[in-house]
Amino acid sequence: MVASVRALAAAATVVVVVCLFPTIIECRVRRYKFNVVMKNVTRLCTTKPIVTVNGQFPGPTLYAREDDNVIVEVVNNVQYNVTIHWHGIRQIRTGWADGPAYITQCPIPPGQRYAHNFTITKQRGTLLWHAHVLWLRATVHGAIVVLPKLNVPYPFQPPDKEVVIILGEWWNSDVEAVINESMASGLAPNVSDAHTINGYPGLMSKCGSQDGSYLLRVHTGQKYLLRIINAALNEELFFRISGHRLTVVETDAIYTKPFETDTILVGPGQTTNVILSADRPAGRYMMTASTFLDTPIAVDNVTATATLHYTGSLSTDAVTFSNPPPVNATAVASSFIDSLRSMNSPEYPARVPETVDHSLLFVVGMGVNPCNACSSGIKVLADINNVSFVLPSVALLQAHYYNVSGVFTDDFPGRPPTRFDYTGNNTVAGLGTTTGTKVYRVKYNETVQVVLQGTTFIAPENHPFHLHGFNFFAVARGIGNYDPEESPETFNLVDPIERNTAAVPSGGWIAIRFRADNPGVWFMHCHLEVHTTWGLKMAFLVDNGEDPDQSLMPPPSDLPTC
């Protein structure tokens, strides 16, 4: 039996893994220790302390295998409250380990710790972990690599090497100060100063060796599995490598029908695995991570760069560069999204719900309300069906489990209160947004269809929505208003892509379906952090089923209290 979590808490500040990766023996329990600490980091000519895990930016990669039990003890050594979310891990009956602050747990206060204990059930692939309180995920994030069970191959030719690539954003200022200033003014926050690839902005920086640049060395003729993660706060990003084609084989830890492309689109919280064939003439080639946003609002338009370096090439060789897509390259983004399909094979079936018990229309709105306390006199809000979600002071899952009254109501509206031309030329700022803590309740194993409908208040904008606790099938998307009579004719119920995060297109809609086979309280929110801050979020409450193995497990003894 491995050492206890409490004993590991006294260990060194590096990641502690009882079962090292790779392992040639079956290992069912993997233990990690995440020390949340401040670390001085230099980027863009600025040295500043940032919140990190184990002093690393990006943070350490968590390795496991399908069906492993994972225990991660998070120790908070900073002045902020902290939570860690295991983005995309379904947390079957273990919602206590999911991590969103005031949804499934209270935050871990400074000087305290909490052991997240969960089993990775029937999942394999690339996911990410990140802080889920305040704006700390700007620097508190890292990769999750879930390998197949031993002796279970990939459904594609095994690569010669696997590489994690994390895309992110960088602020020269303190991100908590950025959002606090925004909330005080009532207006949008400042955009980031740069994008990053594995923590570095690359050649766009003026700081030379102070900042550095990520370098990927490859050997001619070999194949590389790139595990690409977007950990940015507020940007959907294009990724490409000049002169190379990429074969997409997985998104959000779901194998896809392979297809080739020169550009992939990764939204915040999304992951994409691609096969890179090192089949070009020896030399150096530029990687780029650049913004996609097809709406006229402020955006960080600084392209992050890194270098693909063929072994045998000189470091002084010229770098082959190709321009990234324009910021508003909707056609490039749509082509990528429309090419994604689930494998739907006997080994990896696409179990799309063919009928639905709950057919919901969630109208996603951005609006402006008067605000006497704001320096601007107004306050930007975001809402779903006119409800701007307010985080409670007691975690929703605890309130549900212990039947604590007065924390939330289960009357979240399944339809907007008023029907209108959602994507027309709207000149009003909103439709009477209200605030509240409401959940939508479903019974265990019921099927749910949610049509997320964008609007044009303030400006049309992409909204990458993440659903905790479940994967869903993105069965259709379109531009304009969803038509309940005609739009379902376009639904793909055979091999739609299965994801945990998918975007509502600017001025359009997306339809998703899932089966509510995981009891608990599960957050659903826009993964643009600024929109989540403004209230673009809600939660599903899934009741226990009839059998013990269909019920939420009891809370752990070290669960943080509010």
C-alpha positions as CSV (number, residue, x, y, z in Angstrom):
1,M,0.0,0.0,0.0
2,V,1.3,3.4,-0.9
3,A,2.0,6.1,1.7
4,S,-0.9,8.1,3.0
5,V,-1.9,11.5,1.5
6,R,-1.0,13.1,4.8
7,A,2.5,11.6,4.7
8,L,2.9,12.9,1.2
9,A,2.0,16.4,2.4
10,A,5.3,16.6,4.2
11,A,7.3,15.6,1.0
12,A,9.2,17.9,-1.3
13,T,7.6,20.5,-3.4
14,V,7.9,18.6,-6.7
15,V,5.1,16.4,-8.0
16,V,4.9,13.1,-6.0
17,V,3.8,10.2,-8.1
18,V,3.7,6.8,-6.6
19,C,3.3,5.1,-10.0
20,L,5.9,6.7,-12.3
21,F,5.2,7.2,-16.0
22,P,5.7,5.3,-18.1
23,T,5.1,2.2,-16.1
24,I,5.5,-1.4,-17.3
25,I,3.2,-2.8,-14.6
26,E,-0.4,-2.2,-13.9
27,C,-0.9,0.6,-11.4
28,R,-4.3,1.5,-10.2
29,V,-3.6,4.3,-7.7
30,R,-1.6,7.4,-8.6
31,R,-0.8,10.1,-6.1
32,Y,0.3,13.6,-6.7
33,K,1.0,16.6,-4.6
34,F,0.3,20.1,-5.9
35,N,1.9,22.9,-3.9
36,V,0.3,26.2,-4.8
37,V,3.1,28.7,-4.4
38,M,4.2,32.1,-5.6
39,K,7.1,32.2,-8.2
40,N,8.9,35.0,-9.8
41,V,8.7,34.7,-13.6
42,T,10.1,36.9,-16.4
43,R,8.1,37.5,-19.5
44,L,7.8,40.5,-21.9
45,C,10.6,42.3,-20.0
46,T,8.7,42.1,-16.8
47,T,9.6,40.0,-13.7
48,K,6.7,39.5,-11.4
49,P,5.4,36.9,-8.8
50,I,2.7,34.6,-10.1
51,V,0.6,31.9,-8.6
52,T,1.9,28.5,-9.7
53,V,1.8,24.8,-8.9
54,N,5.1,23.5,-7.7
55,G,6.8,26.6,-9.0
56,Q,6.1,25.7,-12.6
57,F,4.5,27.7,-15.4
58,P,2.7,26.0,-17.0
59,G,2.2,23.5,-14.2
60,P,3.2,19.8,-14.0
61,T,1.6,17.2,-16.3
62,L,-0.6,14.7,-14.5
63,Y,-0.2,11.2,-16.0
64,A,-2.6,8.4,-15.5
65,R,-4.2,5.4,-17.3
66,E,-7.8,4.8,-18.0
67,D,-9.7,3.5,-14.9
68,D,-6.9,4.6,-12.5
69,N,-7.7,6.0,-9.1
70,V,-6.0,9.4,-8.8
71,I,-5.4,11.3,-5.6
72,V,-4.1,14.8,-5.8
73,E,-3.4,16.7,-2.6
74,V,-3.6,20.4,-3.2
75,V,-1.7,22.5,-0.6
76,N,-2.5,26.3,-0.6
77,N,0.6,28.3,0.2
78,V,-0.6,31.7,-1.3
79,Q,-2.7,34.5,-0.1
80,Y,-5.7,33.7,-2.3
81,N,-8.4,31.1,-1.9
82,V,-7.7,28.2,-4.3
83,T,-9.5,25.4,-6.1
84,I,-8.4,23.0,-8.8
85,H,-10.7,21.7,-11.5
86,W,-9.9,18.6,-13.5
87,H,-11.4,19.8,-16.8
88,G,-13.1,17.1,-18.7
89,I,-12.8,14.3,-16.1
90,R,-16.3,13.1,-15.6
91,Q,-16.1,12.6,-11.9
92,I,-18.6,9.8,-11.8
93,R,-20.4,10.1,-8.4
94,T,-17.3,12.1,-7.1
95,G,-18.5,15.7,-7.7
96,W,-16.7,16.7,-4.5
97,A,-13.5,16.4,-6.4
98,D,-14.6,18.5,-9.4
99,G,-13.3,21.8,-8.1
100,P,-15.3,24.8,-9.2
101,A,-15.5,27.2,-6.3
102,Y,-18.9,27.5,-4.6
103,I,-20.4,24.9,-7.0
104,T,-19.0,21.6,-5.8
105,Q,-16.8,22.8,-3.0
106,C,-15.8,25.7,-0.9
107,P,-12.3,27.1,-1.8
108,I,-9.2,25.9,0.0
109,P,-8.2,28.8,2.3
110,P,-4.6,29.9,2.6
111,G,-2.5,27.5,4.7
112,Q,-4.9,24.6,4.2
113,R,-5.1,21.5,1.9
114,Y,-7.6,19.2,0.2
115,A,-7.1,15.8,-1.3
116,H,-9.0,15.3,-4.6
117,N,-9.9,11.6,-4.9
118,F,-11.4,10.4,-8.2
119,T,-11.4,7.5,-10.7
120,I,-10.9,8.2,-14.4
121,T,-13.7,6.0,-15.7
122,K,-13.8,5.0,-19.4
123,Q,-11.8,8.0,-20.5
124,R,-8.4,8.3,-22.2
125,G,-6.7,11.2,-24.0
126,T,-5.6,14.8,-23.3
127,L,-7.4,17.0,-20.8
128,L,-6.3,19.9,-18.6
129,W,-6.4,20.9,-15.0
130,H,-6.7,24.6,-13.9
131,A,-7.7,26.8,-11.0
132,H,-11.4,27.5,-10.8
133,V,-11.7,30.5,-8.6
134,L,-11.0,34.2,-9.4
135,W,-8.8,34.5,-12.5
136,L,-6.1,32.3,-11.1
137,R,-6.2,29.9,-14.0
138,A,-4.2,32.4,-16.0
139,T,-1.1,30.9,-14.5
140,V,-2.4,27.9,-12.5
141,H,-2.9,25.3,-15.2
142,G,-1.4,22.1,-16.7
143,A,-2.0,19.0,-18.7
144,I,-3.7,15.8,-17.9
145,V,-2.6,12.8,-20.0
146,V,-4.7,9.7,-19.6
147,L,-3.2,6.8,-21.4
148,P,-5.2,3.8,-22.6
149,K,-5.1,0.7,-20.4
150,L,-2.0,-1.4,-20.7
151,N,-1.8,-3.4,-23.9
152,V,-4.7,-1.3,-25.5
153,P,-3.3,0.4,-28.6
154,Y,-4.2,3.8,-30.0
155,P,-6.7,3.6,-32.9
156,F,-4.0,5.1,-35.1
157,Q,-0.3,4.3,-35.8
158,P,1.6,4.8,-32.6
159,P,3.8,7.9,-32.6
160,D,7.6,7.9,-32.1
161,K,7.2,10.6,-29.4
162,E,4.4,12.4,-27.6
163,V,4.6,16.2,-26.7
164,V,2.4,18.4,-24.6
165,I,1.9,21.9,-26.0
166,I,-0.1,24.3,-23.8
167,L,-1.3,27.6,-25.3
168,G,-2.0,30.5,-22.9
169,E,-2.1,34.2,-22.2
170,W,0.2,36.5,-20.3
171,W,-0.5,39.8,-18.5
172,N,2.3,42.0,-17.4
173,S,0.1,43.2,-14.6
174,D,-1.5,41.2,-11.8
175,V,-4.6,39.4,-13.3
176,E,-6.5,39.8,-10.1
177,A,-5.9,43.5,-10.2
178,V,-7.1,43.5,-13.8
179,I,-10.5,41.9,-13.0
180,N,-10.9,43.9,-9.8
181,E,-10.4,47.2,-11.7
182,S,-12.9,46.0,-14.3
183,M,-15.5,45.1,-11.7
184,A,-15.0,48.5,-10.0
185,S,-15.5,50.3,-13.3
186,G,-18.3,48.1,-14.5
187,L,-16.6,47.9,-17.9
188,A,-14.6,45.2,-19.8
189,P,-11.1,44.3,-18.4
190,N,-7.9,45.0,-20.2
191,V,-6.9,42.3,-22.7
192,S,-3.7,40.2,-22.1
193,D,-0.3,41.5,-23.3
194,A,0.7,38.4,-25.2
195,H,-0.1,34.8,-26.0
196,T,2.2,31.9,-25.0
197,I,3.3,28.5,-26.2
198,N,4.4,26.3,-23.2
199,G,4.8,29.5,-21.2
200,Y,6.8,31.6,-23.7
201,P,5.6,34.3,-26.1
202,G,8.5,33.6,-28.5
203,L,10.0,35.9,-31.1
204,M,7.3,38.6,-30.7
205,S,8.9,39.5,-27.4
206,K,11.6,42.2,-27.3
207,C,13.3,40.6,-24.3
208,G,15.6,38.1,-26.0
209,S,17.0,35.5,-23.7
210,Q,15.1,36.8,-20.7
211,D,11.9,35.4,-22.1
212,G,13.2,32.6,-24.3
213,S,11.1,30.6,-26.8
214,Y,9.8,27.1,-26.9
215,L,11.8,24.7,-29.1
216,L,10.5,21.4,-30.4
217,R,13.3,19.2,-31.8
218,V,12.2,16.5,-34.3
219,H,13.9,13.8,-36.3
220,T,13.3,13.4,-40.0
221,G,10.9,10.6,-40.8
222,Q,9.4,10.3,-37.3
223,K,5.9,10.9,-36.2
224,Y,4.9,13.0,-33.2
225,L,1.7,13.1,-31.2
226,L,1.1,16.7,-30.2
227,R,-1.2,17.1,-27.3
228,I,-2.4,20.7,-27.7
229,I,-4.3,22.5,-24.9
230,N,-5.8,26.0,-24.8
231,A,-5.4,27.2,-21.3
232,A,-6.0,30.9,-22.2
233,L,-8.5,32.9,-20.2
234,N,-10.4,34.7,-22.9
235,E,-9.1,33.7,-26.4
236,E,-10.0,31.1,-29.0
237,L,-6.7,30.3,-30.7
238,F,-5.5,29.1,-34.1
239,F,-2.5,26.8,-34.1
240,R,-0.3,25.9,-37.1
241,I,3.2,24.9,-38.0
242,S,4.5,26.4,-41.2
243,G,5.1,24.0,-44.0
244,H,3.4,21.1,-42.2
245,R,0.0,19.4,-42.3
246,L,-1.5,18.0,-39.1
247,T,-3.7,15.0,-38.8
248,V,-6.4,15.4,-36.1
249,V,-7.0,12.2,-34.1
250,E,-8.7,13.4,-30.9
251,T,-10.5,16.3,-29.3
252,D,-11.4,16.7,-25.6
253,A,-10.1,13.1,-24.9
254,I,-12.4,11.6,-27.6
255,Y,-10.9,9.9,-30.7
256,T,-12.1,11.4,-33.9
257,K,-12.2,10.3,-37.5
258,P,-8.8,11.4,-38.7
259,F,-8.5,14.3,-41.1
260,E,-5.7,16.6,-42.3
261,T,-5.5,20.3,-41.9
262,D,-2.9,23.0,-41.8
263,T,-4.7,25.0,-39.0
264,I,-6.5,23.8,-35.9
265,L,-8.9,25.9,-33.7
266,V,-8.7,25.4,-30.0
267,G,-11.1,27.2,-27.6
268,P,-10.3,27.9,-24.0
269,G,-10.6,24.6,-22.1
270,Q,-10.5,22.5,-25.3
271,T,-7.8,20.0,-26.3
272,T,-6.8,18.6,-29.7
273,N,-4.4,15.8,-30.4
274,V,-2.7,15.8,-33.8
275,I,-0.1,13.7,-35.6
276,L,2.8,15.6,-36.9
277,S,4.9,13.9,-39.6
278,A,8.5,15.2,-39.7
279,D,8.6,14.9,-43.5
280,R,9.8,18.3,-44.6
281,P,13.3,19.3,-45.6
282,A,15.6,19.7,-42.6
283,G,15.5,23.2,-41.2
284,R,13.6,25.3,-38.7
285,Y,9.9,26.0,-38.9
286,M,7.7,28.5,-37.1
287,M,4.8,27.4,-34.8
288,T,2.1,30.1,-34.2
289,A,-0.8,30.5,-31.8
290,S,-3.0,33.4,-32.8
291,T,-6.4,34.8,-32.0
292,F,-9.7,33.9,-33.6
293,L,-12.5,36.4,-32.9
294,D,-14.9,37.4,-35.6
295,T,-16.5,40.4,-33.9
296,P,-15.3,44.0,-33.6
297,I,-14.3,44.1,-29.9
298,A,-11.0,44.5,-28.1
299,V,-8.7,41.4,-28.4
300,D,-5.1,40.5,-27.7
301,N,-3.8,40.2,-31.2
302,V,-0.2,39.3,-30.4
303,T,0.8,36.0,-32.0
304,A,2.8,33.6,-29.9
305,T,5.6,31.8,-31.7
306,A,7.8,28.7,-31.2
307,T,10.3,26.8,-33.3
308,L,10.2,23.3,-34.8
309,H,13.8,22.4,-35.3
310,Y,14.9,19.3,-37.3
311,T,17.9,17.6,-35.8
312,G,21.0,18.3,-37.9
313,S,19.8,21.8,-38.8
314,L,21.9,24.8,-37.6
315,S,20.5,27.1,-35.0
316,T,21.4,29.9,-37.3
317,D,19.3,28.6,-40.2
318,A,16.5,30.8,-41.3
319,V,13.1,30.0,-39.9
320,T,10.4,29.2,-42.4
321,F,7.4,31.3,-41.5
322,S,3.8,31.5,-42.8
323,N,1.3,34.1,-41.7
324,P,-1.4,32.8,-39.3
325,P,-5.1,33.2,-40.3
326,P,-6.6,36.7,-39.8
327,V,-8.3,37.3,-36.5
328,N,-11.7,37.2,-38.1
329,A,-11.1,34.1,-40.2
330,T,-14.6,32.6,-39.7
331,A,-14.3,30.3,-42.7
332,V,-11.1,28.7,-41.4
333,A,-12.6,28.2,-38.0
334,S,-15.9,26.8,-39.4
335,S,-14.1,24.4,-41.7
336,F,-12.2,22.9,-38.8
337,I,-15.2,22.6,-36.6
338,D,-17.3,21.1,-39.4
339,S,-14.6,18.5,-40.1
340,L,-14.8,17.0,-36.6
341,R,-16.6,13.6,-36.3
342,S,-16.7,10.9,-33.7
343,M,-15.2,7.6,-34.7
344,N,-18.5,5.7,-34.0
345,S,-16.8,2.3,-34.2
346,P,-17.6,-0.9,-32.3
347,E,-14.7,-0.1,-30.0
348,Y,-15.6,3.6,-29.6
349,P,-19.3,4.0,-30.3
350,A,-21.1,7.3,-30.4
351,R,-24.0,6.8,-28.1
352,V,-26.0,9.9,-29.1
353,P,-29.4,10.2,-27.4
354,E,-32.0,9.8,-30.1
355,T,-34.8,11.1,-28.0
356,V,-34.8,13.8,-25.3
357,D,-36.7,14.2,-22.1
358,H,-35.7,17.9,-21.7
359,S,-35.6,20.2,-24.7
360,L,-34.1,23.5,-23.6
361,L,-33.4,26.8,-25.3
362,F,-30.8,28.8,-23.5
363,V,-30.5,32.3,-25.0
364,V,-27.1,33.7,-24.2
365,G,-27.1,37.4,-23.7
366,M,-24.8,40.3,-23.0
367,G,-26.2,43.5,-21.5
368,V,-25.7,46.6,-19.5
369,N,-27.4,47.5,-16.3
370,P,-27.2,50.8,-14.3
371,C,-24.7,50.6,-11.5
372,N,-24.4,53.4,-8.9
373,A,-21.4,51.7,-7.3
374,C,-19.4,51.5,-10.6
375,S,-17.2,54.4,-11.6
376,S,-18.7,54.3,-15.1
377,G,-22.3,54.3,-13.9
378,I,-23.1,51.1,-15.7
379,K,-22.2,47.4,-15.3
380,V,-21.8,44.8,-18.0
381,L,-23.7,41.6,-17.3
382,A,-24.1,38.3,-19.0
383,D,-27.0,36.0,-18.7
384,I,-28.7,32.9,-19.8
385,N,-32.5,33.3,-20.3
386,N,-32.2,36.7,-18.6
387,V,-30.7,35.2,-15.4
388,S,-27.2,36.4,-14.5
389,F,-25.9,33.6,-12.2
390,V,-24.7,34.6,-8.7
391,L,-22.3,32.3,-6.9
392,P,-23.6,31.4,-3.4
393,S,-21.7,31.6,-0.2
394,V,-22.2,27.9,0.4
395,A,-21.2,25.4,-2.2
396,L,-24.3,24.2,-4.2
397,L,-23.3,20.5,-3.9
398,Q,-23.1,20.7,-0.2
399,A,-26.4,22.6,0.1
400,H,-28.0,19.9,-2.1
401,Y,-26.5,17.0,-0.2
402,Y,-27.4,18.4,3.2
403,N,-30.7,19.9,2.2
404,V,-29.6,23.4,3.2
405,S,-32.4,25.8,2.3
406,G,-32.1,29.3,1.0
407,V,-28.9,28.7,-1.0
408,F,-30.4,28.1,-4.4
409,T,-33.7,27.4,-6.2
410,D,-34.4,24.7,-8.8
411,D,-36.4,26.9,-11.2
412,F,-33.8,27.9,-13.7
413,P,-35.9,28.7,-16.9
414,G,-35.7,26.3,-19.8
415,R,-36.9,29.0,-22.2
416,P,-36.3,32.7,-22.4
417,P,-39.0,34.8,-20.9
418,T,-39.5,36.7,-24.2
419,R,-39.1,35.5,-27.8
420,F,-37.5,38.0,-30.2
421,D,-35.1,38.2,-33.1
422,Y,-32.1,37.0,-31.2
423,T,-29.5,37.7,-33.9
424,G,-31.2,40.7,-35.5
425,N,-30.2,44.4,-35.4
426,N,-30.8,44.8,-31.7
427,T,-30.2,48.3,-30.4
428,V,-31.4,47.8,-26.9
429,A,-28.8,46.8,-24.2
430,G,-30.7,43.9,-22.7
431,L,-34.1,42.6,-21.7
432,G,-34.3,43.2,-18.0
433,T,-31.5,40.9,-16.7
434,T,-32.1,39.6,-13.2
435,T,-29.6,38.0,-10.8
436,G,-30.0,34.8,-8.9
437,T,-28.7,31.4,-7.9
438,K,-30.9,28.9,-9.8
439,V,-30.3,25.4,-11.0
440,Y,-32.1,23.2,-13.6
441,R,-33.2,19.9,-12.1
442,V,-33.3,16.6,-14.0
443,K,-33.8,13.0,-12.9
444,Y,-31.0,10.4,-13.1
445,N,-30.5,9.0,-16.6
446,E,-32.8,11.5,-18.4
447,T,-31.7,12.9,-21.7
448,V,-31.2,16.6,-22.2
449,Q,-31.0,18.7,-25.4
450,V,-29.7,22.3,-25.0
451,V,-29.8,24.7,-27.8
452,L,-27.5,27.6,-26.9
453,Q,-28.6,30.6,-28.9
454,G,-26.3,33.6,-29.3
455,T,-27.6,37.2,-29.4
456,T,-26.3,40.5,-30.8
457,F,-26.6,42.7,-27.8
458,I,-23.4,44.8,-27.5
459,A,-21.8,42.6,-30.2
460,P,-22.1,39.0,-31.5
461,E,-19.4,36.9,-30.1
462,N,-18.3,33.2,-29.8
463,H,-19.1,31.6,-26.5
464,P,-17.1,28.4,-25.8
465,F,-19.4,26.6,-23.3
466,H,-18.1,23.9,-20.9
467,L,-20.3,21.4,-19.2
468,H,-18.9,19.8,-16.0
469,G,-19.6,16.1,-15.2
470,F,-20.5,15.0,-18.7
471,N,-19.4,14.8,-22.3
472,F,-22.0,15.9,-24.8
473,F,-22.6,15.5,-28.5
474,A,-22.6,18.7,-30.6
475,V,-25.3,17.6,-33.0
476,A,-25.6,20.8,-35.0
477,R,-24.7,24.4,-35.3
478,G,-25.9,27.3,-37.4
479,I,-25.9,31.0,-38.0
480,G,-28.9,33.2,-37.2
481,N,-31.9,32.1,-35.1
482,Y,-32.5,28.4,-34.2
483,D,-35.8,27.2,-35.9
484,P,-37.4,24.5,-33.9
485,E,-39.2,23.2,-37.0
486,E,-36.4,23.3,-39.6
487,S,-33.1,23.3,-37.7
488,P,-33.5,19.7,-36.3
489,E,-33.5,18.5,-39.9
490,T,-29.7,19.3,-39.9
491,F,-29.0,17.3,-36.8
492,N,-26.2,14.7,-37.0
493,L,-27.3,11.8,-34.8
494,V,-24.9,9.3,-36.3
495,D,-21.3,10.5,-35.7
496,P,-21.4,14.0,-34.2
497,I,-18.3,15.1,-32.3
498,E,-18.3,14.4,-28.6
499,R,-16.8,17.1,-26.4
500,N,-16.9,18.8,-23.0
501,T,-16.5,22.3,-24.4
502,A,-17.9,23.7,-27.7
503,A,-18.6,27.2,-29.0
504,V,-21.8,29.0,-29.8
505,P,-20.8,30.7,-33.1
506,S,-21.0,34.5,-33.4
507,G,-24.6,35.4,-34.2
508,G,-25.6,31.8,-34.2
509,W,-26.5,28.7,-32.2
510,I,-25.3,25.2,-31.3
511,A,-27.4,22.2,-30.2
512,I,-25.9,19.6,-27.8
513,R,-27.2,16.4,-26.2
514,F,-26.2,14.4,-23.2
515,R,-27.5,11.7,-20.8
516,A,-27.7,12.8,-17.2
517,D,-26.2,9.6,-15.8
518,N,-24.0,11.3,-13.2
519,P,-25.7,12.5,-10.0
520,G,-24.6,15.8,-8.4
521,V,-24.6,19.5,-9.2
522,W,-22.8,20.3,-12.5
523,F,-21.6,23.7,-13.6
524,M,-22.2,24.9,-17.2
525,H,-20.6,28.2,-18.2
526,C,-18.8,30.1,-20.9
527,H,-15.1,29.4,-20.7
528,L,-14.2,32.9,-21.5
529,E,-13.3,33.9,-18.0
530,V,-14.6,37.5,-18.4
531,H,-18.1,36.2,-19.4
532,T,-18.2,33.8,-16.5
533,T,-17.3,36.6,-14.2
534,W,-20.2,38.6,-15.6
535,G,-22.7,35.8,-14.9
536,L,-22.7,33.7,-18.1
537,K,-23.2,30.4,-16.1
538,M,-25.7,28.1,-14.6
539,A,-25.8,24.6,-13.1
540,F,-27.7,21.3,-13.6
541,L,-28.8,19.4,-10.5
542,V,-29.0,15.6,-11.3
543,D,-30.9,13.6,-8.7
544,N,-29.7,10.2,-7.4
545,G,-30.9,7.1,-9.2
546,E,-32.6,4.2,-7.6
547,D,-29.5,2.0,-7.1
548,P,-26.6,2.8,-4.7
549,D,-24.2,2.9,-7.6
550,Q,-26.3,5.7,-9.1
551,S,-26.0,7.9,-6.1
552,L,-23.6,10.6,-5.1
553,M,-20.9,9.4,-2.8
554,P,-20.7,11.0,0.7
555,P,-18.4,14.0,1.0
556,P,-14.8,13.4,2.1
557,S,-13.8,14.3,5.6
558,D,-11.3,17.0,4.5
559,L,-13.8,18.8,2.2
560,P,-13.1,22.6,2.7
561,T,-15.8,24.6,4.5
562,C,-17.0,28.0,3.7
